[in-house]
């Protein structure tokens, strides 16, 4: 197998191997290759008028050649020999060719290996063979002058798989970690929405930086990827998928007695230059790893959102690595403080202190989002939002999943409002009449711990009365359950009726689906309902060891194990690729919109070959609609920063305390409407109306 090494900086000292050969030519030239229109950088000579016709012709011929831009090609090269191709030891390189077919071959360190003239080299097509000096070259692809000059040349082994937005992302990350955009900043946040290939972009960047650098030496000696425990094996599988077993051997560190020895091997050894580790395991070995690597990548970087710091953030900072990259599909989940925390981690001081950030940005943007905001407050908030976006634009990159519409099958998304059954209404009303709820409503404000038990009761009821009956929270409500109540039936829950209809319709047409819930109790109920009609399920929740989760995913995707994949949004909603399914149902919504967005993004990803449909189920008129309405407000806050606009923002981020009015809104059951959310948004501006109608009024297809 050939040796593969990505070309690096192309400005190193020159040396030649063998004399230039002018009479060589490109073998088997097919169709003429399209060149890159790089601007010419050759000064034209001044003609005095005394030159002869022959001299003028000679000068003009020279101008015709020098005014054409150079061509740049990524190539494989090996010593010329009579050996079969499979027995040759190929290396990666870059070939520069001028218009007169003068060639320079650069190796992976940027040094010139050999040069000479080869007839037809300027228009060499992909796959052609070029003899140059004592070497044989195989043309892989063209390269832009910008990429050549930047010193960033991604290995053709990877680059042939990259889409345009991924190439741009790699260049962006490279510029950030190399402090090209800002001398004092070496960090970046890649905040692309789910499914755009953040992992591949980072793998390509890692491989490039481990192989090359501006001075002909690799920029990065070793690197560490920190990720949630459930994604460690996934990262290992992705590295193997894109680079094979030999190019970049890595250690996927697992907790246990052998972890310390593997950390020591990584720190002092030379075989493994990439360590993949969970945040929890990394904290235990931070002191040993400190100072042993040059690039830190944190997947699901929104975990580092505590503006006041955390043990995980402290451990990561103690690693003494200034080049830091955060990956997140949801850069802002609840409020601007979380965004501040992530920015401060990758580029300390970029937004000043937290108090200054609050004074300059936070207060103004929050005031502009209030329903009672004046025109002046809205204008100030808009200006501060734009200023914040401009401040972070040099190191925060976010592209939407719409890019994938060019590469993936169609995606349809629906919000399905499920009418509660008579039993659900009766039980829900009874909970709202309990002394606990009345006491909360009579207080000026209530802290989250005092409210959560009631919220838990109501959310269980929205999914199914069976979940409430099985818990201790149903005390005082026993008399409301009918004597013949069957927890294994869907008849008591409007949402379970809808869900099982979707499940059966999906299976009948030969498709498979993912069912997501934040409640393991709810997943168990759905599991029992599926088994009752002989539909096979597989499951990942918090009880499944992180080391076993990728194997379950592989069996579902590759071997058709299971018709329904039951997924806990908390344990497995992030990072997993479930393209074996083409349908996804989100049974219940989270207060944090990022959790739901992560779950909804599991099936519409690279590798998906079928049209996809996602469904979000909401119990009409209940607390679930209020949770969803808060999600919409939080998502508008994230958009206002990412898109430099706070226009159209409604509501405020979730507070640490609930006001009396907020509690009244939460603890209300509306039976006079088909959809409380539609009623609320009917008074909003046109942009909200259009997006809402597009979601709710389309017919639901199985």
C-alpha positions as CSV (number, residue, x, y, z in Angstrom):
1,X,0.0,0.0,0.0
2,X,1.3,3.5,-0.9
3,X,2.5,5.8,1.8
4,X,0.1,8.8,2.1
5,X,1.1,12.2,3.3
6,X,-0.7,15.5,2.7
7,X,1.3,18.2,1.0
8,X,2.2,21.0,3.3
9,X,3.7,24.4,3.2
10,X,5.1,25.1,-0.3
11,X,7.7,27.7,0.5
12,X,10.5,25.5,1.9
13,X,14.1,25.5,0.7
14,X,14.6,24.1,-2.8
15,X,16.6,21.1,-4.0
16,X,16.6,19.2,-7.2
17,X,16.9,15.5,-8.0
18,X,18.3,15.0,-11.5
19,X,18.5,17.4,-14.4
20,X,15.5,19.0,-16.0
21,X,14.2,17.1,-19.0
22,X,12.7,19.2,-21.8
23,X,11.6,16.5,-24.2
24,X,9.3,14.5,-21.9
25,X,5.5,14.6,-22.4
26,X,2.3,13.6,-20.6
27,X,1.2,10.1,-21.4
28,X,-2.4,9.3,-22.6
29,X,-3.8,12.8,-22.6
30,X,-7.6,12.6,-22.6
31,X,-9.9,15.6,-22.8
32,X,-8.3,19.0,-22.1
33,X,-8.5,19.9,-18.4
34,X,-10.2,23.0,-17.2
35,X,-7.7,25.4,-15.7
36,X,-8.0,27.8,-12.8
37,X,-8.3,31.5,-13.7
38,X,-5.7,32.8,-11.3
39,X,-4.6,36.4,-12.0
40,X,-1.3,36.8,-13.8
41,X,1.5,38.4,-11.8
42,X,4.1,39.1,-14.6
43,X,5.0,42.7,-15.5
44,X,4.8,43.4,-19.2
45,X,8.1,44.7,-20.8
46,X,8.1,48.2,-22.3
47,X,8.6,48.3,-26.1
48,X,10.5,51.4,-27.5
49,X,9.5,51.0,-31.1
50,X,13.1,50.2,-32.3
51,X,12.8,46.5,-32.1
52,X,12.7,44.4,-35.3
53,X,9.6,42.5,-36.4
54,X,11.3,39.2,-35.2
55,X,12.1,40.7,-31.8
56,X,8.5,42.0,-31.5
57,X,7.2,38.5,-32.3
58,X,9.5,36.9,-29.8
59,X,8.4,39.3,-27.1
60,X,4.7,38.8,-27.9
61,X,5.2,35.0,-27.8
62,X,6.7,35.4,-24.3
63,X,3.8,37.6,-23.2
64,X,1.3,35.0,-24.4
65,X,3.0,32.4,-22.3
66,X,3.7,34.4,-19.1
67,X,0.3,36.1,-19.0
68,X,-1.3,32.8,-18.5
69,X,-1.6,31.7,-14.8
70,X,0.3,28.7,-13.4
71,X,-1.5,25.5,-13.0
72,X,-1.4,23.5,-9.7
73,X,-2.1,19.8,-9.3
74,X,-2.2,17.4,-6.4
75,X,-0.2,14.3,-7.5
76,X,1.1,11.0,-6.4
77,X,4.8,10.4,-7.2
78,X,7.3,7.6,-7.0
79,X,10.7,6.7,-8.3
80,X,10.4,5.6,-12.0
81,X,10.8,1.8,-12.3
82,X,9.5,-1.2,-14.1
83,X,7.6,-2.4,-11.1
84,X,3.9,-2.9,-11.2
85,X,2.0,0.0,-9.8
86,X,0.9,-1.8,-6.7
87,X,4.5,-2.4,-5.8
88,X,5.6,1.2,-6.0
89,X,5.9,3.4,-2.9
90,X,3.9,6.5,-3.8
91,X,3.9,9.8,-1.9
92,X,1.6,12.8,-2.1
93,X,2.9,16.0,-3.6
94,X,2.0,19.1,-5.5
95,X,3.0,19.9,-9.1
96,X,3.2,23.5,-10.3
97,X,3.2,24.0,-14.1
98,X,3.7,27.3,-16.0
99,X,2.3,28.0,-19.4
100,X,5.5,26.9,-21.1
101,X,5.2,23.4,-19.4
102,X,8.0,24.1,-16.9
103,X,7.2,21.8,-13.9
104,X,8.2,21.9,-10.2
105,X,7.4,18.9,-8.0
106,X,7.0,19.7,-4.3
107,X,7.0,17.0,-1.6
108,X,5.0,16.9,1.6
109,X,7.5,19.3,3.3
110,X,7.2,21.9,0.6
111,X,10.6,21.2,-0.9
112,X,11.2,20.9,-4.6
113,X,12.0,17.2,-5.4
114,X,12.6,17.7,-9.1
115,X,11.8,19.9,-12.0
116,X,11.9,20.1,-15.8
117,X,9.7,20.6,-18.9
118,X,7.1,18.1,-19.9
119,X,5.1,18.6,-23.1
120,X,1.3,18.9,-22.4
121,X,1.8,19.1,-18.6
122,X,0.0,22.5,-18.4
123,X,-3.3,20.9,-19.5
124,X,-2.8,17.5,-17.8
125,X,-6.1,15.8,-17.1
126,X,-7.0,13.9,-13.9
127,X,-5.6,10.4,-14.0
128,X,-2.8,11.1,-16.5
129,X,0.8,10.0,-15.9
130,X,3.7,12.5,-16.2
131,X,7.4,11.4,-16.3
132,X,9.5,14.1,-14.6
133,X,13.2,13.6,-13.9
134,X,13.7,10.3,-12.3
135,X,10.1,10.2,-11.0
136,X,6.7,9.1,-12.3
137,X,3.7,11.3,-11.4
138,X,0.0,10.5,-11.4
139,X,-2.3,13.6,-11.5
140,X,-5.1,13.4,-8.9
141,X,-6.8,16.8,-9.0
142,X,-6.4,20.5,-9.7
143,X,-5.6,23.0,-6.9
144,X,-6.4,26.7,-6.7
145,X,-3.6,29.2,-6.4
146,X,-5.1,30.5,-3.2
147,X,-4.9,27.0,-1.6
148,X,-1.3,26.6,-2.9
149,X,-0.2,30.0,-1.5
150,X,-1.9,29.5,1.9
151,X,0.1,26.4,2.6
152,X,-3.0,24.5,3.3
153,X,-3.4,21.5,1.0
154,X,-5.8,18.8,2.1
155,X,-4.7,15.3,1.3
156,X,-6.3,14.2,-2.0
157,X,-7.3,11.0,-0.2
158,X,-9.8,13.1,1.8
159,X,-10.3,16.2,-0.4
160,X,-12.0,14.1,-3.1
161,X,-14.8,13.4,-0.6
162,X,-15.3,17.0,0.5
163,X,-18.2,19.3,-0.4
164,X,-17.6,23.0,-1.1
165,X,-18.9,24.1,2.3
166,X,-16.7,21.6,4.0
167,X,-13.6,22.9,2.1
168,X,-14.5,26.4,3.3
169,X,-15.0,25.1,6.8
170,X,-11.5,23.5,6.9
171,X,-9.9,26.7,5.6
172,X,-11.8,28.8,8.2
173,X,-10.7,26.5,11.0
174,X,-7.1,26.6,9.7
175,X,-7.0,30.4,9.6
176,X,-8.4,30.5,13.2
177,X,-6.0,28.0,14.8
178,X,-3.1,29.6,13.0
179,X,-4.2,33.1,14.3
180,X,-4.3,34.4,10.7
181,X,-7.6,36.3,11.3
182,X,-6.5,37.8,14.7
183,X,-2.9,37.4,16.1
184,X,-4.0,36.9,19.7
185,X,-6.8,34.4,18.9
186,X,-6.1,30.7,18.2
187,X,-9.6,29.3,18.8
188,X,-12.7,28.6,16.7
189,X,-16.3,27.5,17.0
190,X,-17.7,25.4,14.2
191,X,-21.5,25.8,14.8
192,X,-22.9,24.2,11.6
193,X,-26.3,22.7,12.0
194,X,-26.6,19.0,12.4
195,X,-25.7,16.8,9.3
196,X,-23.2,19.1,7.6
197,X,-20.2,17.0,8.3
198,X,-18.5,18.8,11.2
199,X,-16.7,15.6,12.1
200,X,-15.2,15.1,8.6
201,X,-14.1,18.7,8.5
202,X,-12.2,18.3,11.8
203,X,-10.7,15.0,10.7
204,X,-9.4,16.6,7.5
205,X,-8.0,19.6,9.4
206,X,-6.3,17.3,12.0
207,X,-4.7,15.1,9.3
208,X,-3.5,18.3,7.5
209,X,-2.0,19.9,10.5
210,X,-0.4,16.7,11.7
211,X,1.4,16.5,8.3
212,X,2.3,20.1,7.3
213,X,3.2,23.6,8.4
214,X,4.4,27.0,7.1
215,X,8.1,26.2,7.9
216,X,8.0,22.7,6.4
217,X,7.3,21.1,9.8
218,X,3.9,19.9,11.1
219,X,2.0,22.5,13.0
220,X,0.5,19.9,15.4
221,X,2.5,17.1,16.9
222,X,-0.4,15.5,18.7
223,X,-4.1,16.3,19.1
224,X,-6.9,15.4,21.5
225,X,-10.7,15.1,20.7
226,X,-12.9,15.4,23.8
227,X,-16.5,14.2,23.3
228,X,-19.5,12.8,25.3
229,X,-18.8,9.2,26.3
230,X,-21.5,8.0,23.8
231,X,-19.5,9.5,20.9
232,X,-16.0,8.2,21.6
233,X,-16.4,5.1,19.6
234,X,-18.2,7.0,16.9
235,X,-15.2,9.3,16.5
236,X,-12.9,6.3,16.3
237,X,-15.1,4.8,13.6
238,X,-15.1,8.1,11.6
239,X,-11.3,8.4,11.7
240,X,-11.0,4.8,10.5
241,X,-13.7,5.4,7.8
242,X,-11.9,8.4,6.3
243,X,-8.3,7.6,6.9
244,X,-8.1,3.9,7.3
245,X,-6.2,2.0,9.9
246,X,-2.6,3.0,8.9
247,X,-2.6,6.8,8.3
248,X,-3.7,8.0,11.7
249,X,-3.6,5.3,14.4
250,X,-5.5,6.7,17.4
251,X,-6.3,5.8,21.0
252,X,-10.0,5.8,21.9
253,X,-9.6,6.0,25.7
254,X,-12.0,4.0,27.8
255,X,-12.4,4.4,31.6
256,X,-10.8,1.6,33.5
257,X,-7.5,0.3,34.9
258,X,-5.8,0.5,31.5
259,X,-6.6,4.1,30.9
260,X,-3.5,5.5,32.8
261,X,-1.1,3.3,30.8
262,X,-2.7,4.5,27.5
263,X,-2.4,8.1,28.6
264,X,1.3,7.6,29.3
265,X,1.7,5.9,26.0
266,X,0.1,8.8,24.2
267,X,2.1,11.4,26.0
268,X,5.5,9.8,25.6
269,X,5.1,7.6,22.5
270,X,5.3,8.4,18.8
271,X,2.9,5.8,17.3
272,X,-0.4,7.5,18.4
273,X,-0.8,11.1,17.6
274,X,-4.6,11.4,18.2
275,X,-6.4,10.7,21.5
276,X,-10.2,10.5,21.6
277,X,-11.5,10.7,25.1
278,X,-14.8,11.5,27.0
279,X,-15.0,14.7,29.0
280,X,-15.3,12.7,32.2
281,X,-12.3,10.5,31.6
282,X,-10.2,13.5,30.4
283,X,-10.9,15.2,33.8
284,X,-9.3,12.3,35.6
285,X,-6.1,12.4,33.5
286,X,-5.8,16.1,32.8
287,X,-2.6,16.6,34.8
288,X,-0.8,13.8,32.9
289,X,-2.0,15.1,29.5
290,X,-1.2,18.8,30.2
291,X,1.3,20.2,27.7
292,X,1.6,17.0,25.6
293,X,-0.5,18.1,22.5
294,X,-1.1,21.1,20.3
295,X,-4.7,21.0,19.3
296,X,-7.9,20.4,21.4
297,X,-11.2,19.6,19.8
298,X,-14.3,19.5,21.9
299,X,-17.4,17.9,20.3
300,X,-20.8,18.9,21.5
301,X,-19.1,22.0,22.8
302,X,-22.4,23.5,24.1
303,X,-21.6,21.4,27.2
304,X,-19.1,24.1,28.1
305,X,-21.8,26.7,28.5
306,X,-21.4,27.5,32.2
307,X,-20.4,31.2,32.3
308,X,-19.3,30.8,35.9
309,X,-17.0,27.9,35.0
310,X,-17.2,24.2,35.8
311,X,-14.9,21.3,36.7
312,X,-14.8,20.2,33.1
313,X,-13.9,23.7,31.8
314,X,-11.2,24.0,34.5
315,X,-9.8,20.6,33.5
316,X,-9.7,21.6,29.8
317,X,-8.0,24.9,30.6
318,X,-5.4,23.1,32.7
319,X,-4.3,21.2,29.5
320,X,-2.2,24.2,28.4
321,X,-3.3,24.0,24.8
322,X,-4.1,27.4,23.2
323,X,-5.4,26.0,19.9
324,X,-9.0,25.0,20.7
325,X,-12.0,24.1,18.5
326,X,-15.6,23.7,19.7
327,X,-18.1,21.8,17.7
328,X,-21.7,22.4,18.3
329,X,-24.9,22.4,16.3
330,X,-26.6,24.6,18.9
331,X,-24.2,27.4,19.9
332,X,-26.9,29.1,22.0
333,X,-29.5,27.1,23.9
334,X,-31.1,29.2,26.6
335,X,-29.4,32.6,26.9
336,X,-26.4,34.8,25.9
337,X,-24.4,33.8,29.0
338,X,-24.0,30.3,27.5
339,X,-22.7,31.8,24.3
340,X,-20.3,34.0,26.2
341,X,-18.9,31.0,28.1
342,X,-18.1,29.1,24.8
343,X,-16.5,32.1,23.2
344,X,-14.4,32.8,26.3
345,X,-13.2,29.2,26.3
346,X,-11.9,29.2,22.7
347,X,-10.7,32.8,22.7
348,X,-10.3,34.1,26.3
349,X,-11.1,37.8,26.6
350,X,-12.7,38.1,23.1
351,X,-15.9,39.5,24.6
352,X,-14.4,41.1,27.7
353,X,-15.6,40.2,31.2
354,X,-19.0,38.7,31.9
355,X,-20.2,41.9,33.7
356,X,-19.1,44.0,30.7
357,X,-20.8,41.6,28.3
358,X,-24.0,41.9,30.3
359,X,-23.9,45.7,30.3
360,X,-23.0,46.1,26.6
361,X,-24.8,43.3,24.9
362,X,-27.0,41.1,27.2
363,X,-29.2,43.8,28.8
364,X,-29.8,45.6,25.5
365,X,-30.6,42.5,23.5
366,X,-32.9,41.2,26.2
367,X,-34.8,44.5,26.5
368,X,-35.3,44.6,22.7
369,X,-36.9,41.1,22.9
370,X,-39.5,42.1,25.5
371,X,-43.1,42.3,24.1
372,X,-43.4,45.8,25.7
373,X,-40.1,47.1,24.2
374,X,-40.1,50.6,22.8
375,X,-38.9,51.4,19.3
376,X,-35.8,52.9,20.8
377,X,-35.0,49.7,22.8
378,X,-35.6,47.6,19.7
379,X,-33.2,49.8,17.7
380,X,-30.5,49.6,20.3
381,X,-31.0,45.8,20.6
382,X,-30.7,45.4,16.9
383,X,-27.5,47.4,16.8
384,X,-25.9,45.5,19.7
385,X,-27.0,42.2,18.1
386,X,-25.2,43.2,14.9
387,X,-22.1,44.3,16.8
388,X,-22.0,41.0,18.7
389,X,-22.3,39.0,15.5
390,X,-19.5,41.1,13.9
391,X,-17.2,40.6,17.0
392,X,-17.4,36.8,16.7
393,X,-17.6,36.5,12.9
394,X,-13.8,35.9,12.6
395,X,-13.9,32.7,14.7
396,X,-17.6,31.5,14.7
397,X,-18.8,29.8,11.6
398,X,-22.4,28.6,11.2
399,X,-24.1,27.2,8.1
400,X,-27.7,25.9,8.0
401,X,-28.8,22.4,7.1
402,X,-30.4,23.9,4.0
403,X,-27.0,23.3,2.3
404,X,-27.7,19.5,2.5
405,X,-30.8,19.9,0.4
406,X,-28.5,19.7,-2.6
407,X,-26.9,16.4,-1.5
408,X,-29.6,14.5,0.5
409,X,-33.1,13.2,-0.2
410,X,-36.0,15.5,0.7
411,X,-36.9,16.2,4.3
412,X,-40.4,17.0,5.5
413,X,-41.0,18.1,9.1
414,X,-44.4,18.3,10.9
415,X,-45.7,19.4,14.3
416,X,-48.6,17.1,15.1
417,X,-51.2,18.3,17.7
418,X,-52.8,15.5,19.6
419,X,-56.2,16.0,21.3
420,X,-56.2,14.7,24.9
421,X,-58.7,11.9,25.8
422,X,-61.4,12.4,28.3
423,X,-59.4,10.6,31.0
424,X,-56.4,12.8,30.3
425,X,-58.5,16.0,30.6
426,X,-60.1,14.7,33.9
427,X,-56.7,13.9,35.4
428,X,-55.0,17.1,34.2
429,X,-57.8,19.2,35.6
430,X,-57.6,17.4,38.9
431,X,-53.8,18.0,39.2
432,X,-54.4,21.7,38.6
433,X,-56.9,21.8,41.5
434,X,-54.5,20.3,44.0
435,X,-53.5,22.4,47.0
436,X,-49.9,22.3,45.8
437,X,-50.7,24.0,42.5
438,X,-53.0,26.5,44.2
439,X,-50.3,27.4,46.7
440,X,-47.8,28.0,43.9
441,X,-50.3,30.2,42.0
442,X,-50.9,32.3,45.1
443,X,-47.2,33.1,45.7
444,X,-45.4,36.0,44.2
445,X,-42.9,33.7,42.6
446,X,-41.7,30.1,42.8
447,X,-38.3,28.5,42.5
448,X,-37.7,25.8,40.0
449,X,-37.4,23.0,42.6
450,X,-40.9,23.7,44.0
451,X,-42.5,23.7,40.5
452,X,-40.8,20.7,39.0
453,X,-42.9,18.0,40.7
454,X,-46.1,19.5,39.3
455,X,-44.5,19.9,35.8
456,X,-43.4,16.3,36.0
457,X,-47.0,15.1,36.7
458,X,-48.5,17.1,33.9
459,X,-45.9,16.0,31.3
460,X,-46.4,12.4,32.2
461,X,-50.2,12.9,31.7
462,X,-49.6,14.5,28.3
463,X,-47.8,11.3,27.2
464,X,-50.1,8.8,28.8
465,X,-52.1,8.4,32.0
466,X,-50.4,5.0,32.4
467,X,-47.2,6.8,33.2
468,X,-48.8,8.7,36.0
469,X,-50.5,5.6,37.4
470,X,-47.2,3.8,37.6
471,X,-45.5,6.5,39.7
472,X,-45.9,7.8,43.2
473,X,-47.1,11.1,41.9
474,X,-50.6,9.8,41.3
475,X,-51.5,9.8,45.1
476,X,-55.0,11.3,45.5
477,X,-55.9,10.6,41.9
478,X,-56.5,6.8,42.1
479,X,-60.3,7.3,42.2
480,X,-60.2,8.9,38.8
481,X,-58.8,5.8,37.0
482,X,-61.6,3.5,35.8
483,X,-61.7,0.0,37.3
484,X,-60.9,-1.6,33.9
485,X,-58.0,0.8,33.1
486,X,-55.5,-1.0,30.9
487,X,-52.0,0.6,30.9
488,X,-51.1,-1.5,27.9
489,X,-53.7,0.1,25.7
490,X,-53.5,3.2,23.6
491,X,-57.1,4.2,24.2
492,X,-56.4,6.4,27.3
493,X,-53.9,8.7,25.4
494,X,-54.4,10.8,22.3
495,X,-50.6,10.9,21.8
496,X,-50.1,7.2,22.0
497,X,-52.9,6.6,19.5
498,X,-51.2,8.9,17.1
499,X,-47.8,7.5,17.7
500,X,-48.8,3.8,17.2
501,X,-50.7,4.8,14.0
502,X,-47.5,6.3,12.7
503,X,-45.5,3.2,13.8
504,X,-47.8,0.8,12.1
505,X,-48.1,2.8,8.9
506,X,-44.3,3.2,8.7
507,X,-43.7,-0.5,9.1
508,X,-46.4,-1.4,6.6
509,X,-44.7,0.5,3.8
510,X,-41.4,-1.1,4.6
511,X,-39.7,1.8,6.3
512,X,-38.2,2.1,9.8
513,X,-38.4,4.8,12.3
514,X,-36.7,6.4,15.4
515,X,-38.8,7.2,18.4
516,X,-37.3,9.8,20.8
517,X,-38.4,10.7,24.3
518,X,-36.7,12.3,27.3
519,X,-38.5,9.8,29.6
520,X,-37.2,6.2,29.9
521,X,-40.5,5.3,31.5
522,X,-42.2,6.5,28.3
523,X,-39.8,4.5,26.1
524,X,-40.6,1.4,28.1
525,X,-44.3,2.0,27.5
526,X,-43.8,2.4,23.8
527,X,-41.5,-0.7,23.8
528,X,-44.4,-2.7,25.3
529,X,-46.9,-1.4,22.8
530,X,-44.6,-2.3,19.9
531,X,-44.0,-5.8,21.2
532,X,-47.7,-6.3,21.7
533,X,-48.1,-6.1,17.9
534,X,-44.9,-8.0,17.2
535,X,-42.8,-5.0,16.0
536,X,-39.1,-5.5,16.9
537,X,-37.4,-2.6,18.7
538,X,-33.8,-1.7,19.7
539,X,-33.0,0.9,22.3
540,X,-30.4,3.3,23.6
541,X,-31.0,5.1,26.9
542,X,-28.9,6.0,30.0
543,X,-28.7,2.4,31.1
544,X,-26.8,1.3,28.0
545,X,-23.0,1.5,28.5
546,X,-21.4,4.1,26.3
547,X,-19.0,1.6,24.9
548,X,-21.8,-0.5,23.5
549,X,-23.9,2.2,21.9
550,X,-22.1,2.4,18.6
551,X,-22.5,-1.4,18.1
552,X,-26.2,-1.0,18.5
553,X,-26.3,1.8,16.0
554,X,-24.2,-0.2,13.5
555,X,-26.5,-3.3,13.8
556,X,-29.6,-1.0,13.2
557,X,-28.0,0.8,10.2
558,X,-26.1,-2.0,8.6
559,X,-27.9,-5.2,9.4
560,X,-31.6,-4.1,9.7
561,X,-31.8,-5.1,13.3
562,X,-35.1,-3.7,14.6
563,X,-38.0,-1.8,13.0
564,X,-38.2,0.9,15.7
565,X,-35.2,2.5,17.3
566,X,-36.1,3.8,20.8
567,X,-33.8,6.7,21.7
568,X,-33.4,8.7,24.9
569,X,-32.9,12.3,23.9
570,X,-30.7,12.9,26.9
571,X,-28.5,9.8,26.6
572,X,-28.2,9.4,22.8
573,X,-29.8,12.4,21.1
574,X,-26.5,14.0,20.1
575,X,-24.0,12.8,17.5
576,X,-25.5,9.4,16.6
577,X,-26.1,8.6,12.9
578,X,-29.3,6.7,12.4
579,X,-29.6,6.7,8.7
580,X,-31.1,3.2,8.8
581,X,-34.4,4.9,9.5
582,X,-36.3,7.3,7.3
583,X,-38.9,8.4,9.8
584,X,-38.5,10.0,13.3
585,X,-41.0,10.8,16.0
586,X,-40.2,13.2,18.8
587,X,-42.7,12.1,21.5
588,X,-42.1,15.0,24.0
589,X,-40.4,18.3,23.9
590,X,-37.6,19.5,26.1
591,X,-37.3,23.0,27.7
592,X,-34.0,23.3,25.9
593,X,-34.6,23.5,22.1
594,X,-31.1,22.3,21.4
595,X,-31.9,18.9,22.9
596,X,-34.8,18.5,20.5
597,X,-32.9,19.8,17.5
598,X,-30.2,17.3,18.1
599,X,-32.7,14.4,18.3
600,X,-34.5,15.6,15.2
601,X,-31.2,15.6,13.2
602,X,-30.5,11.9,13.7
603,X,-31.8,10.6,10.4
604,X,-31.3,13.4,7.8
605,X,-27.6,13.1,7.5
606,X,-24.8,11.9,5.2
607,X,-25.5,8.4,4.2
608,X,-29.2,8.8,4.0
609,X,-30.7,7.5,0.7
610,X,-34.4,7.8,1.3
611,X,-36.8,10.8,1.7
612,X,-37.1,11.6,5.4
613,X,-40.1,12.7,7.6
614,X,-39.9,14.0,11.2
615,X,-42.9,14.4,13.5
616,X,-43.1,16.4,16.8
617,X,-46.1,15.4,18.9
618,X,-47.7,17.9,21.2
619,X,-50.7,17.4,23.5
620,X,-53.1,20.3,22.6
621,X,-53.9,23.0,25.1
622,X,-51.5,21.7,27.7
623,X,-48.1,22.5,29.2
624,X,-46.5,20.9,26.2
625,X,-47.6,23.8,24.0
626,X,-46.1,26.3,26.5
627,X,-42.8,24.4,26.4
628,X,-42.8,24.5,22.6
629,X,-43.7,28.2,22.6
630,X,-40.7,28.9,24.8
631,X,-38.5,26.9,22.4
632,X,-39.6,29.1,19.6
633,X,-38.6,32.2,21.6
634,X,-35.2,30.7,22.5
635,X,-34.5,29.8,18.9
636,X,-35.2,33.3,17.8
637,X,-32.6,34.5,20.3
638,X,-30.0,32.2,18.7
639,X,-31.0,33.3,15.2
640,X,-30.7,37.0,16.2
641,X,-27.0,36.7,17.0
642,X,-26.1,34.2,14.3
643,X,-27.8,36.2,11.6
644,X,-27.1,39.7,13.0
645,X,-30.8,40.4,13.5
646,X,-33.0,40.5,16.6
647,X,-36.1,41.3,14.5
648,X,-39.1,39.1,15.1
649,X,-37.9,37.8,18.4
650,X,-40.7,37.0,20.8
651,X,-40.5,36.4,24.5
652,X,-37.5,35.9,26.8
653,X,-35.2,33.1,27.7
654,X,-36.2,30.9,30.6
655,X,-35.6,32.5,34.0
656,X,-34.3,30.9,37.2
657,X,-37.6,31.7,38.8
658,X,-41.2,31.6,37.5
659,X,-43.4,34.7,38.0
660,X,-47.0,34.3,39.0
661,X,-48.2,35.1,35.5
662,X,-45.8,32.5,34.0
663,X,-47.1,29.9,36.4
664,X,-50.7,30.8,35.5
665,X,-49.8,30.2,31.8
666,X,-48.0,26.9,32.5
667,X,-50.7,25.5,34.8
668,X,-53.7,26.1,32.5
669,X,-55.6,23.6,30.4
670,X,-57.2,25.1,27.3
671,X,-60.1,23.1,26.0
672,X,-61.5,25.9,23.8
673,X,-59.0,25.7,21.1
674,X,-57.6,23.2,18.5
675,X,-54.1,24.7,18.9
676,X,-53.0,27.2,21.6
677,X,-49.8,27.9,19.7
678,X,-51.5,28.9,16.5
679,X,-53.8,31.2,18.6
680,X,-50.7,32.8,20.2
681,X,-48.9,33.4,16.9
682,X,-51.9,34.7,15.1
683,X,-51.1,38.2,16.4
684,X,-47.4,37.9,15.5
685,X,-45.8,39.5,12.5
686,X,-46.0,38.0,9.0
687,X,-42.8,36.1,9.2
688,X,-44.0,34.0,12.1
689,X,-47.4,33.4,10.5
690,X,-45.8,32.0,7.3
691,X,-43.4,29.7,9.0
692,X,-46.1,28.5,11.3
693,X,-48.6,27.7,8.5
694,X,-45.9,25.9,6.6
695,X,-45.5,23.6,9.6
696,X,-49.0,22.9,10.7
697,X,-51.3,23.1,7.7
698,X,-49.5,20.7,5.4
699,X,-51.1,17.2,5.5
700,X,-49.3,14.6,7.5
701,X,-47.8,11.8,5.3
702,X,-46.7,8.5,6.6
